[in-house]
Amino acid sequence: MDNKKKYKKGTEPFFNIVMEGLKGEVDGEWFGDTVAENAVFDFLYNFPGFTNRFESRDAYMKWFEGYSNELHSADNLRVYKAEGGVVVLEYEVHGTVPSGKAYDNRFCSIVTIKDRKIVYWRDYMDSLAVMLANS
């Protein structure tokens, strides 16, 4: 995958809803363009083999190249703006896991923006939804 201007098939709903939530806050039409090169992504959930932190835009986008779920849609976006360039996004994604079982999950992403670029991303999700979809 050329991680410069396209998304891996099945990840588009995630990127599209995030871009919708950040509209007017960041520069760029493609998610990768909205992220500072040295941005940090923290994921506050633990699964075997899952990296909880990515310390650059390229590392995060490379991880998405191996994303194995197939997302079909994303919805229920709520956007909250706070001081200091912080935007909180709540949203849901829907799709299937590699076994074909349904996958529906809720997320809360706390995004820090500086100079119209994402510099920090702190993510929470419904970990039980992942466990049930993969059981």
Secondary structure, DSSP 8 states (H G I E B T S, - for coil): --TTT---TT-HHHHHHHHHHTTTTSS-SSHHHHEEEEEEEEE----TT--SEE-SHHHHHHHHHT---EEEEEEEEEEEEEGGGEEEEEEEEEEE-TTS-EEEEEEEEEEEEETTEEEEEEEEE-HHHHHHHT-
